[in-house]
Amino acid sequence: MITSTHRTPLWVVIVVCAVAAGLLVGTVTHVTDLLHHGLQAYDWAPRWLNLTVPFARRHLST
């Protein structure tokens, strides 16, 4: 068995948790937006653009 007495520094744990929280918020936002607006929210835009810019839908429509 390999054992280690090394502990991860607290600042590293905080940074990793902050990045994970940001990724979780972004994922939830994208999924919610795709479920609400569908895959093809714009008629003029290609599919890859519709999938990558969900926030622009709200800003462009106002």
MOHUJO-V253338 format. One record per pair of residues at least 12 apart in sequence whose C-alpha atoms are under 8 Angstrom apart, sorted by sequence separation. I is the first residue (numbers start at 1). GAP is how many residues later the second one is. If there is no record, write none. Layout:
[[I,GAP] [I,GAP]]
This chain:
[[39,12] [41,16] [34,17] [34,20] [33,21] [30,24]]
